[in-house]
Amino acid sequence: MDELKLVEAVFAEPEPTPEAAARGRDRLLRQAPAPRPGRSWRSALPIRRVALVGAMAVLLTGGIIVTQTSLGGSDPRTPGHLLAAPPADAKALLTLAARAAADRPDTVPARGQYVHTKTLVQRSLHTKGESGETQYTRVLVSEERWEAADVGKPWLSRSQSLSGTGPAPRRYWDHGVEDIVYEPGTCPGRPAYARLGAWPTDPGQVRAKIVTDTGEDPLRIWHALQSLVRESVVRPGLGAALYQVAAGLDGIVLVGDAVDAAGRPGLAAAMDEGDGTRSELIFDRTTYRYLGERTVSTRDRKVKVSSGVEYIEKKGTVTGSAVLAVDLATGLPEVSPKASRMKIPC
């Protein structure tokens, strides 16, 4: 008996009814060979028949698990997760991510509180070697941000370089803890959760709102989505709609071996930027929760920085960020006396 063909037959109906499940179970029981005399059931079961037993377990639970794996993945809180294959494509991944985000509550701060986000950021530092060649150092930076719930209150951004991998001396990238205090200016300067509070959560309305600013070009819509996803970590309900909009874009692809800035493996929905880079939204492999984003160089390419210096960025160079925490704080921490001061952006 060919077990693989039998398993395929078991799953021929995408959403089996209880009657179909019973027929499949009976078919399996009839075709499965009986144990040889004198041997226990456990010893009579070859390793190669594990897939057959897994298929029987699916049938015995009815159609629930099969339905949950129809997108190429399953709800990690169910037994179906143990049998589910990875999402088949980027659309399936984003659909599962939308489902996961919709199940999470939005962060709603009370007056006097601050939304506190903590991220890890990968940055590129380019320096000149002794012979004049451009050298690349990968710098990992911890970033924290406190945004006030009340308009007219100061915000705080704090960063600290944690490590540098490359030839640049430590003094080039390690400047200790750096604080930037954002003070109220001439405009209200609403924080991210307040700016996003007026957005609808219906995917069609969200897409229409984005297209009003970007037009119908998929890459421009993708760029707008990236920015909104970055901010909507405080409002997963909106994130769910953003992922559904992204799922409908032409050009998105699945990356099965993505790793975020914190070193967490994930799956990514990605788009070719057309300039030798690929930008990605990364999600947890099991829960489909948003982890962060990254940009990967897909070929050696010439890059020109704001100072006018040009250098060759090597294929495989990665920059990006990982979301570690989003919570509420009752106030700002003690600010460094050397903190820089800026106006809250309008």
C-alpha positions in Angstrom: 0.0 0.0 0.0 1.3 3.5 -0.9 0.8 5.5 2.3 1.4 8.8 0.6 -1.3 8.2 -1.9 -3.6 7.2 0.9 -2.9 10.3 2.8 -3.6 12.4 -0.3 -6.9 10.7 -0.7 -7.8 11.4 2.9 -7.3 15.2 2.2 -9.1 15.1 -1.2 -12.0 17.0 0.3 -10.8 20.4 1.7 -13.5 20.7 4.3 -14.8 17.1 5.0 -18.2 16.6 6.5 -18.6 14.3 9.5 -19.9 11.6 7.1 -16.9 12.0 4.8 -14.6 11.8 7.8 -16.3 8.6 8.9 -15.9 7.1 5.4 -12.2 8.0 5.3 -11.6 6.5 8.8 -13.3 3.3 7.8 -11.3 3.1 4.6 -8.0 3.6 6.5 -8.9 0.9 9.0 -9.8 -1.6 6.3 -6.6 -1.0 4.3 -4.2 -0.8 7.2 -2.5 -4.2 7.6 -3.0 -6.1 10.9 -0.1 -6.7 13.2 1.8 -10.0 12.7 1.0 -12.7 15.3 3.2 -12.6 18.3 4.2 -9.0 17.9 2.8 -6.0 19.9 1.0 -3.2 18.1 3.9 -0.8 18.9 6.6 -3.1 17.5 4.4 -3.9 14.4 4.1 -0.2 13.4 7.1 0.7 11.1 8.4 4.3 11.3 7.3 4.9 7.7 3.7 4.6 8.7 3.8 7.7 11.0 2.3 9.8 8.3 -0.6 7.4 8.1 -1.3 7.6 11.8 -1.2 11.4 11.6 -3.8 11.4 8.8 -6.1 9.2 11.0 -5.7 11.6 13.8 -6.9 14.4 11.5 -9.9 12.4 10.4 -10.9 11.5 14.0 -11.2 15.2 14.8 -13.5 15.9 11.9 -13.0 18.9 9.5 -11.7 21.4 12.1 -8.0 20.9 11.5 -8.3 20.6 7.8 -10.2 23.9 7.6 -7.5 25.7 9.7 -4.7 24.5 7.5 -6.4 25.6 4.3 -4.2 28.8 4.1 -1.0 26.8 4.3 -0.8 27.2 8.1 -2.9 26.8 11.2 -3.9 28.5 14.4 -0.9 27.7 16.7 -3.4 27.2 19.6 -4.9 24.1 18.0 -3.6 20.6 17.3 -3.6 21.5 13.6 -0.4 23.4 14.1 1.4 20.2 14.6 0.4 19.0 11.1 0.3 22.3 9.2 2.7 23.1 6.4 4.2 26.6 6.2 2.2 29.2 4.2 2.4 28.4 0.5 2.9 32.0 -0.5 3.1 35.6 0.7 -0.6 36.1 0.4 -1.3 33.2 2.7 1.3 34.4 5.2 -0.2 37.9 5.3 -3.7 36.5 5.7 -2.6 34.5 8.7 -0.8 37.5 10.1 -4.0 39.5 9.8 -5.9 36.9 11.7 -3.3 36.9 14.5 -3.3 40.7 14.7 -7.1 40.8 14.8 -7.0 38.6 17.9 -4.8 41.0 19.9 -6.1 44.1 21.8 -5.0 47.6 20.8 -2.9 49.5 23.3 -5.1 52.3 24.6 -3.2 54.6 27.1 -5.0 56.7 29.7 -4.3 60.4 30.2 -0.9 60.9 31.7 0.5 57.6 30.4 3.1 57.0 27.7 3.3 54.4 25.0 6.7 52.8 25.4 8.2 50.8 22.5 11.5 49.0 22.5 13.2 47.9 19.3 16.6 46.6 18.1 17.9 48.2 14.9 20.5 47.0 12.5 22.5 49.8 10.9 25.4 50.0 8.4 28.5 52.0 9.2 30.9 52.6 6.3 34.5 53.7 7.0 37.7 54.0 4.9 40.4 51.4 5.2 44.2 52.2 5.1 44.3 51.8 1.3 41.1 53.9 0.8 38.7 51.1 0.3 35.2 51.3 1.9 34.7 49.0 4.8 31.4 47.8 6.2 30.6 47.4 9.9 27.2 46.1 11.1 26.0 47.9 14.2 23.2 46.7 16.5 21.4 49.5 18.3 18.8 49.4 21.1 16.1 52.0 20.7 13.3 53.0 23.1 10.6 55.6 22.6 8.1 57.1 25.0 5.2 59.0 23.4 2.8 60.9 25.6 -0.9 60.1 25.6 -1.7 63.8 26.0 -1.0 66.4 23.4 1.4 69.1 24.5 3.6 66.8 26.6 7.3 66.0 25.8 8.4 62.7 24.2 11.7 60.8 24.7 13.8 58.8 22.3 16.8 56.8 23.7 19.4 54.8 21.8 22.5 52.9 22.6 24.8 50.9 20.3 25.2 47.4 21.7 27.7 45.8 19.3 29.6 46.3 16.1 30.6 43.5 13.7 33.3 44.7 11.3 36.6 46.7 11.1 35.4 50.0 12.4 37.0 50.9 15.8 34.5 51.0 18.8 34.9 54.7 19.1 33.3 55.1 15.7 30.0 53.5 16.8 29.8 53.4 20.6 28.7 56.8 21.9 26.9 55.5 25.1 23.3 56.3 25.8 21.9 59.0 23.6 18.7 60.8 24.6 16.6 63.0 22.4 13.8 65.0 24.1 11.0 66.0 21.7 9.3 69.1 23.0 5.9 70.5 21.9 6.1 73.0 19.1 3.7 75.0 17.0 1.7 72.0 16.0 -0.1 69.5 18.2 2.2 66.6 17.3 -0.1 63.7 18.0 1.7 60.4 18.9 1.4 57.4 16.6 -1.5 55.7 18.3 -3.5 59.0 18.1 -2.6 59.6 14.5 -3.7 56.1 13.6 -6.9 56.3 15.8 -8.9 57.9 13.0 -8.0 55.2 10.5 -10.7 52.6 9.6 -10.1 48.9 10.1 -11.9 47.8 6.9 -9.3 46.7 4.4 -11.1 48.2 1.5 -11.3 51.6 3.2 -7.7 51.4 4.3 -6.6 50.7 0.8 -8.6 53.6 -0.6 -7.1 55.9 1.9 -3.6 54.9 1.0 -4.2 55.0 -2.7 -5.5 58.6 -2.4 -2.0 59.6 -1.4 0.1 57.1 -3.4 -1.8 56.2 -6.5 -2.2 52.6 -7.7 1.5 51.8 -8.1 2.1 48.6 -6.0 5.6 49.6 -4.9 4.4 53.0 -3.6 1.5 51.3 -1.8 4.0 48.9 -0.3 6.2 51.7 1.0 3.2 53.4 2.6 2.2 50.1 4.2 5.7 49.6 5.6 5.5 52.9 7.4 2.0 52.3 8.7 2.9 48.8 9.9 5.9 50.2 11.8 3.6 52.6 13.7 0.6 50.3 14.1 2.4 48.0 16.6 0.3 50.0 19.1 -2.9 49.3 17.2 -3.0 45.6 16.0 -6.6 46.1 14.8 -5.3 48.4 12.1 -2.3 46.2 11.5 -4.7 43.4 10.5 -6.3 45.5 7.8 -2.8 46.6 6.6 -1.7 43.0 6.1 -4.8 42.2 4.1 -4.1 45.2 1.8 -0.6 44.0 1.4 -1.8 40.5 0.6 -3.6 41.9 -2.5 -0.5 43.6 -4.0 1.1 42.3 -7.2 4.8 41.5 -6.8 4.9 40.2 -3.1 6.8 37.0 -2.6 7.4 34.7 0.4 10.9 34.5 2.0 11.1 31.3 4.1 14.4 32.0 5.8 14.1 35.6 7.1 15.8 36.6 10.4 15.0 39.8 12.3 17.4 42.2 13.9 17.1 40.3 17.2 18.1 37.0 15.6 14.6 35.5 15.6 13.8 33.3 12.6 10.7 34.1 10.7 8.8 34.1 7.5 8.6 37.3 5.4 6.4 38.9 2.8 8.8 40.8 0.5 8.9 43.0 -2.5 11.7 43.8 -5.0 12.5 47.5 -4.7 13.9 47.6 -8.3 17.3 49.0 -7.1 19.1 45.9 -6.0 17.3 45.5 -2.7 14.4 43.6 -1.3 12.3 44.9 1.5 10.6 42.5 3.9 7.9 42.4 6.6 8.9 39.5 9.0 6.5 37.4 11.0 6.9 34.7 13.6 6.9 31.2 12.1 4.4 29.8 14.7 2.2 32.6 15.8 2.4 34.8 12.7 2.9 37.8 14.9 4.8 40.8 13.4 8.5 40.7 14.4 9.9 43.6 12.4 11.3 44.5 9.0 14.5 44.4 7.0 16.1 45.4 3.7 18.4 43.0 2.0 20.8 43.8 -0.9 20.2 41.2 -3.7 23.3 42.2 -5.6 26.4 44.3 -5.3 25.3 47.9 -5.9 26.7 51.4 -5.9 25.4 53.6 -3.1 25.8 57.3 -2.6 25.4 58.8 0.9 24.3 62.3 1.8 27.9 63.5 2.0 28.5 62.6 -1.6 30.7 59.6 -0.9 30.0 56.6 -3.1 30.7 53.0 -2.1 29.8 49.4 -3.2 27.3 47.7 -1.0 27.8 44.0 -1.1 25.1 41.4 -1.9 23.6 40.1 1.3 24.0 43.4 3.3 21.1 43.6 5.8 19.5 46.5 7.7 16.3 46.4 9.6 14.5 46.6 13.0 12.8 44.2 15.4 10.0 45.0 17.8 10.8 43.7 21.2 8.0 45.2 23.4 5.1 47.6 23.4 3.7 48.6 26.8 2.4 51.5 28.8 4.4 53.7 31.2 3.3 56.2 33.8 5.9 58.8 32.9 9.3 59.4 31.4 12.5 57.9 32.8 15.2 60.2 34.0 16.7 62.1 31.1 20.4 62.5 30.4 21.7 66.0 31.1 23.4 65.8 27.7 20.2 65.0 25.9 19.6 66.7 22.6 16.3 68.6 22.1 14.1 68.8 19.1 10.5 69.8 18.3 7.8 67.2 18.1 7.3 66.5 14.3 4.0 67.7 12.9 
